[in-house]
Structure formats: structure tokens, C-alpha cells
Amino acid sequence: MPVHRQKYSYLILGGGSIGVALARELAKSSKELLIVDSDPARVEALREQDYEAIEGDIGSQATLKGLPLKGAECVFILSYSHAANMKALEYVKSLSPPPLIMARALDVLTIDELYRAGADVVLHPPTIVAEEALGELQKMELRGAAWQLMSYLKSLDPSQRMAIIVHDNPDSDAFASALCLKTMAESLGKSADILYYGIIGHHETRAFVNLLDIPLVHITDGVPKEYGVIALVDCNTPGKNNSLPPDTHVNIVIDHHQLPEGVELDAEFVDIRPDVGATSTMMARYLQELDFEVSSTLATALLYGIRTDTGEFKRNTSATDLNAAAYLYGFVDQDLLAQIETPSMSPEAMDVLGVAIRNKKIEGSYLISNVGFIHDRDTLPQAADYLLKLEGISTVLVFGIIDDRIVISARSKDIRVNIGDVVQKAFGDIGSAGGHHKTAAAQIPLGLFSGVKDRAILLKLAEEAVTRRFLSAVGIEGEVEAR
């Protein structure tokens, strides 16, 4: 089987049990990976599982020279042969520049030998689980990203003002992450402002901004010309979940949402990590790796951002999120945090929840609800979270209309369903959509529907379109019924 790409993010040299476990975890990040193994039966089995795999002896110079190693982020050397692992390590280390190298030690006697030969991380014992290798990889990636970001910020002309742009109708995670980037830039003598489109709808987010005294600039049409550098935080593509013109050149992208399929970014700094639960986690780890002096205000903002985006560590939560929260906890202003947190629900959120319950339609374990015309998009995830608690329901989609667009919030606790992929498949071609395994959101311009003046007809048309596309994406024919 020929190698389909010129470049792979990860190469796994050795497709045994450790290599397969590692590939399974790496596949969740949606980065390109290639597995190389000398056993043709194992290679065929890997291909049947939809992995890109080729047959080759990694102890052979001819095989190593034929591998697409250029531009790889990390090479895992995991074969059962120490001699082959050493030859592969020496070859990969000779590349300029060499990628990060993790090598497997077959026994304690070979650990030092692998380190002396240039391995960045040696994995031992052979029974090591894939998560440990990924943990080491993530630490090193974050360390490199943190220093790369600071290096780029240092290179900026002091006269270039930076616009830090978050997604439309932003939440606490977006604002906390933007505040962190602003703080990092200003520590180097650079000027930066936090810009946002839309409204700050959620009452907790408004309290968050006010109590932390976060300076914000509201914009409605493009980026003011005085900004020579643009950073996207908690979103990753101009025009997707933000009102930037799609052709805008962005210099910095920091986000924990999956990049839309087929989109390529040419920003000077890009760090996208769908395997963490919050962008605030990434920012906190930057500070940790840089040994940055963290104020109590910034720590409080980032911790709250992590907690809200992970639903108090109950959804899309990784070990990295927990480690970042533990790091921040010692710097947090507990009194300030207590003022921000409140279990109350706004009157509109209560009304939307009531409508969502009344309008719910159920097919098996799927629930869809049209809440009509709303003003605050943050009421949708609150309603979706509540409806997911209903007995027998594993997946929920709640949608409504705000101004000239349909807004959607989805939740799932079904381990067989990646709701982020489902929402992208259902609505990605007609709007901006995406998310994670358990949470997702979308926005769809009304388009042709915007000419419909009768609100009842508009709601019915929107409901038919959203329901049909969602059911098709999850493989259900027909229509759901009200219950």
C-alpha cells in the first residue's frame, strides 16, 4: 500500500500492542499518523481498522530512507528489536531538524543506551500504557508551544497593536484565555486589546467580566485598522463561529476545538488541541512551562474558564485539564471566585427551559427541541444539559433563532456517538459547526429563510431543516414525535 501523504504528524515504528494502543489514542486528535511494521499480517489488520500502515523493516537503511519523516512532530520507535530500534533512532536523530523521538526500552539495561543515542523520552517497561507516552508527548509539545509563542510575541514591532479576538457571544473560557494572552504580550511591552462580536449573554459571564474588570472592545464590522496583528482565541477559523471576514489573515491561533475539515491555516503561530477540555487549560500550561508570574486575578479567570468549559470536570475532561486546575488553585482568589460562581438561572433561561421541555420530540434515546426566538444563546446549552438528565435520553439537540441565524446546542452521553462529529456532518456545509465527543454547537445563517415574514412559518421551516439534517447525520430515517 503506498503512502498517501507527503507529511505525517506522527510516525509509529512498530505496530505491536503498544503501537496500536498509541495509534488509537493519537487518532482522537485527528492528526495524520503512519504505522510501520515488518509483519505483513499485522499491517493488513491495521489497514482493516482504517489506519494508514505500511510494511517495512525499521532496522533497514533502505526502509528508513523511504519513510516520510520530514516535518513529523514525533516519531515513536516501538519495535520488539533493540537493534532495529537503535538503528531507527540513530537515523531519525540525524535528520535536520530532528523530530521529538520516543523510544521503547526492552529492559533496564538499554534505557541509558537509548538516551545516549539521542532519544528524548524512553518508554519502559514494555507494558507501559499509551496514555503515559501521550502524557510525555503533550508535556513536550506544550513546552515547545509556550516558548514558540513567547518568541513570536517578542519579535513583534512595539508599534504593532494586537487584536485578540474571541468567538461571537463569548463565554468565560474565551475571555480568560484572551486575558492570559493579553497579559503575556504586555509583559513583553506589546500592546493588546480583547475584541468581541455579538453580546455577552450569560449572566455568569457578565459577572465574570465585571468582577475581574477585564477590559474589552466591542466591534460590529471588521477589525479596526490600528491593529497590525490578529490573534484568534477559543476559535480557529476566520468567519467560523466569529464574524471576522473569511479572508482575514490571522497571526496567532490558540484553541481547543477541532479545525474544520479541509481548512488549512497559514498563521505564524498555531496551537489547536481538541484533546483538552478548555482553551484556558492550554494557557495555564503555557504559564506553567514558562514559569510565568501568575496574578490571583488571572489564575481565578483561568480556573473558572476550565471549570465552566468542562462542566466542573464532568465532560471533555483530560488529565491535562486537571493538572492545569491544580497548578492554578494555589494562586486563586477564593473570595473573588465565590462571587463569580452562582447556581442561579436567569429568567430567560428558565423560560427557554420551559419551552424546550414542552417542545421536545423524541426518537429512541434522541431528543430534539425547538425553543423558538431567543435573545441569549447561552440559554441553549443550559437547556440541553437539563434535558440530557431525562430518563432514557442519551443525546440532545436544542435550537432556536437569534436575529438572522439558527443557533444550535447539542449534548450526548452515548459512548457510541461523537456529537461534535455529528453536528459537523449535519450542519458544517451550511454554517459553522463543531465540538467535542460530548458537547457541540452550530450556527446557521437563515439565508433564504430570512425573507419569510411569518414567524410561525419560519420556525416550522427551520425545525424541518434542522431535524432532517440531524436525523440523517445519526442514521435515523423519518421524523421524531412529540412526547
N, C-alpha and C positions, 0 to 999 in steps of 0.2 A: 504493500500500500504506500503510495507516495506521500511525502509530507506536503500538506496543503498550503501552509503559510510560510512566509519568509521569516516571521518573527513569532516567538512564543515567550510569554511572561515567565513560565516555569517549565523546566525540563526535569523529569524524574528518570534517572538512570538506574533501572532495576524495578521490575513490576511485580515483586513478590507481595506478601501480605501487608508489609509496611508501606510500600509504594502505592498499593491500591487504596489503603485507608487514607493515605495522604492525598491522593488524587480525588477521592470522594469529598474530602473537606475543602480542597482548593477549588473544586468545581463550583462550590457555593458562591465564590467571589466572582464568577463569570469571566475570569481571565483565561487566556489561551494557555493550555498546557499540553505537553507531549510526553509520552511514556516510551522508553526504550528498554527492550528486554531481549535476551538471547533465545528464549523458549518460544517457538512459533505457536504452540498451542495456547500459551498464556497470552500472547499478543492477539491471537484471534478472539479469545474470550474477552479481552479488554475492548476490542472493537465492537463486539456484540453488546457491550454495555455503553456504547456511544462515546468511548474515549478515543482520542487520536493516539495510536500506538504503532510503533514500527519495530521490526526485528533487527537486532544488531548486538555485536559483542563489544561492550564498553571498554574492554581491555585491548581492543584493536585500534591502532592509529588510524586506519582507513575509516572505520566507523565513526570515530570521534571527529575526524576532519569533515565528514559528510553531514554532521548534525547542525541544525540552525541555532547555534549558540549565541550569535551576535544579537545584542540588545536584550538578552534574557535578564530578568531581575534576580532569579535564584536558580541554582542547579542543585538538585538533591541526588547524591550518589549513594545508592542503597542496595547494591547487589550483594549476593552471598559470597563473593570472591574478594578477599582483601587485596590480592594482587591487581585485579581488574579495577577495584575502587581507587587504588593508588595511582594507576596509570591514567585513569579518567581525571582524578584530582590534579595531577601534575599538568595535564593538557589544558584543563579549564582554567587553572591558575595562570597559565602562560598567556591567556587572552588579554587584550588591552582595549578597554579596561576589563578586569575580570568581574563576573557577577558574584553575588553572595553565594557561598558554597557551604552546604551542609552535607557531611559525610557520615556514613554508618561505620561504627567500630564493631567488629565481630567479637572482640574480647578486650579486657582491660589493658592488655599488653600493646594493643595497636592504637590506643587513644592518643598518646603523645606523638606517635609517628604521624598520624593524620594531621594533628595540629602543626607539627614541624613542617609538613608538606604544604601547609597553607590553608587548611580548612578553617572557615570562620566559626562553624559550630560542629561539634562531633556528637552524634547521637548514639547513646549506649544506655542500657543494654539493648540487645536486639528486639526485646519485647516492648520497646518504647512505643507509646501510642502516638498517633498522628497529631493529636492536639498539642503535645509538647513541642514537636517540631514547628507547628504553626505558631505557637506562642513565641518561640525564639525568633522566627521569621518576622512576626509582626513587631516585636520589640526593635529589631534592627531596621526594619522599614520605617517605623515611626521616628527613630533616632535620626535616620538619614533625611527624612522629610522635614523634620524640625530644623535641622541645620541648613538644609537647602532653602527653606522658606526665609530664614533669617538672612542668609546670604543674598537672596534676591531683594529683600527689603533694604538691605544695606546698599545695594547697587543703585537704588532709585535716586534720581536727582531730587534734592530737598525742595526744589520749586514745583515738583510734580505732586499735586494733591491726589490722594487716593479715595475713590468712592467704593465703600464696602456695601454691596447690595445683597439683600436677603430676599427670600421668596415673597410673593404677594400675600397680604394679610398675615404677617409673620407671627411666629409663636416664640416662646421663651428660649427654646434651643437655638433658634436662629439669632435672636438678639444677643444671647450670652456669647455665642461663637463670634459674632461680629464685634462685640465689645472686646473680646480677647485679642482678635487680630488688630483692632484699633490700638489697644494698649501696647502690643508688641511693636507696631510700626512707630508709635510715638516714643517708645523707649530708645529708638534709633534716630530720633529727631525728624521723623517724617510726619506729614500732616495727613489725617484720615478722618472721614465722616461716614456715619452709618446712614444709608439711604433705603427707603422702602416705598413700595406702591401699595395701593389699597388702603385697608383700615386695620387698626388693632382692635379686633372684635371681642376677643375673650376677656372677661373682666379680670381674671387672674393675670393675664399677660399685661393688661393696662396697669394693674397694681405692681407687677414686677418692674416695668419700665419706670414708673413714678417713684417707687421706693428706692430703687437703685440709682435713680437720677441719670439714666442713660440718655445721652444727647442723640437726637435723631433728626433726620431731614426727610420730610415727606415730599415725594415727587409724583408727578402725574404723566409726564410726557418726555421720555428720553432722559439721558444723563446730562446735567449741566456741563457746559464746555470747559469750566475751570478744572475739571477732573481729568488728569492725564493718565491715570492708572485705575483700572476697574477690577474689583475682586468680587466673585460670587461666593457666598457662604450659605450653606444649608440648601443649596440648589446648584445645578451644574451646567445648564444649557440656556443660553440667551433665548427668551421667548417661551421657555417651558417652565410653567409654574411661576413665572415672573413676567413683567411687562416690558422687559428690555427688547428693543428691536432685534429680531433673529440674527441679523448680520453684524451685531456688535462684537468687536474684538475684546475679549476678556483676558486679563493678565494673570489672575490668580483664581483657582477653583478649589474650594475645600468643602467636601460634602460626604454624607453617609448614605445617600440614595444612589441606586443603580443608574448608570449612564444609559439613556435611551438607546435601543438597538440601532446600530448603523451610524451613530453620532461619533465624530472624532473631534477632539479639542486641540487647538494649537496654542493654548495658554502657556506662559512661561513657567508657571508652577501649577501642577495638578495633583491633588491627593483625594481620591474617591475610595471610600471604604464601606461597602454595603454590609460588611460582616460586623460592624459595631452598631449600637442602638441609637447613638446621638452624635451630632457633629461636635457638641460640647465635649464629648469623650476625646475626640481627636485633638481638640485644642488643649485640653487638660494634659494630655500625654506630651504634646509639644512642650508645654511649660515644664513638665517634669524632666524631660530629656535635656532641656536647655538649662536646668537648674535656675529657672526664672523666678524672680522675687514676686510672689503672688499676694495681692492685697486681699483683705477679707471680703470686699465688695465683689471683686472678680471671682473669687472662689465660690462665694454664695451664688452668684449668677450661673456659673458653670455647673455646680452641683444641682441646682434647681432645673437647669436645662436638661441634664442627664435624667433626672428623676421623672420629669414630665414626659419626655420622649420615649422612655422605656416603661411608662405606666407604673412607676415605683418599682422598677426592675422585674416586672411581670411579663413583658413582651419584648421580643427582639433584643434580648439582653445577652451580652457576651462577657467573658471573664475580663476583657479589656475595660468594659463599662464599669464593672465592679471595682477593678483596680484603680481606675481614674477617680471614682467616687471616694474610695478610701484615701487616696492621696489628697484630695481636696478637703476632706472632712475636717482636718486639723486647722485649716485656715478660715473656716466658715464662721460668719457672724450668726449665731443661732437665734438671737432675738430678731434680727432682720429677716431670717428665713421663716420664722414663725409668723411674721407679719404678712409675708407674701402668700404663704400657704393658707388656703381656706377651703373647707368642704362644701361651701355654699354653691348653689346653682342659680344663675341669673333668671329673671322672669321669662325672657325669650327662650332660654334653653329648656325651661320647664314646659313652655307652650309647644316647642318643636318636639320634645319627647312625647308629649301627649298626642300630637298629630301622627308621629311615627308609629306609635302603638296602635292607633285607630286605623291607619292606612296600611298596616303590614300585610304582606302577601307571602305565603309560604309554599314551597315545593320541597318535600322531604325535609332535609336539615338546612335548606337555604331560605333566607328571609330577605325580602326587598321591600323598601318603604319609600314612598314619595311624600315629602313633607311640604311641598308647595313653595311659595315665595317666602324667602327669609332675608334677614339683614346681616346676620352673623354666621359666617361659615363654620366657626368653632363649635356651634351647637350640633353640627352633624356628627363629629366623632364622639361627642358625649352621648348622643342618642344611640349611635352604633354600639358603643361599649355596653350600654344598658341592655339593648336588645339581644346582645350576644349571651347574656345571662339566662335567657328564656330556656326552659326545658326543651331538649330535642333540637336546639338550633346550634349549628356549628359555624355557619358563615352568614354574615350580614352585609347588605349594601343599602345605604341610606343616601338619598339625593334630594336636592332642591334647586331652586333658581334664584340667583343673585344678579341683579342688573341684566347684563347681556350674556350670561353664561349659566350652564348647568354645573353645579358642584357636587362631587360625589365623595363619600367616605365609606370605606369597607373594612371589615374585620373578619378574621377567621381563627378558629382554634382547632381546625381539622388538619391533622398532620399530613394528610394526603394533598392538601391544597396550599399552593403558594399564592396568596391573594394578590401580592404585588405583580406577579407574572400574569395572573388572570385579568386584573384591571388594565395592565399594559396591553394585553392581547385584545381586550374588548374595546378600549377607547383610545389607545395610543395613536391610531391613524387619523383620528378626528379631533384630537385635543392633546393636552398634556396629561400624562398618567404614569403611575409607578408606585413603588413602595417596597415593602419587605414581606417576609413569609406570613406574618400575622396582621399587618396593617397596610393600608394603601389609600390613595386618594387620586382624584382626577378632576380636571376642569375641561368643559366642552363649550366652545362658543355656540351660541344659539344659531348663528348662520341664517339659513333660510327661514327658520322658525321665528326669527326676530320680527318678521313682517306680520306675524299673527297677532292681532289686537285683542282677540277674545282670550282672557286669561285661562278660562276653563279648558278651551281647546288647546292652548299652548301647553298646559300641564299634561293633558292627555297625550299629545304628540311626543312630548319629552319622555313621558313614562313608557310609552310603547317602544321608543328607540332605545332607551337605556336598558329596559328589561330584556328586550330581544337580544341585544348585543351581549349582555352579561350571561344570560342563559346559554347562548351559543358558545361563549368562551369556556363555560364549565361543563359543556357537553350535555345540556338538558334541552330537549325539544318541547315545544308547546309553551303554555303560559302558566304562571303561578296563580294561585287562587287566594282570595282574601279569607282570613280566618279570624 
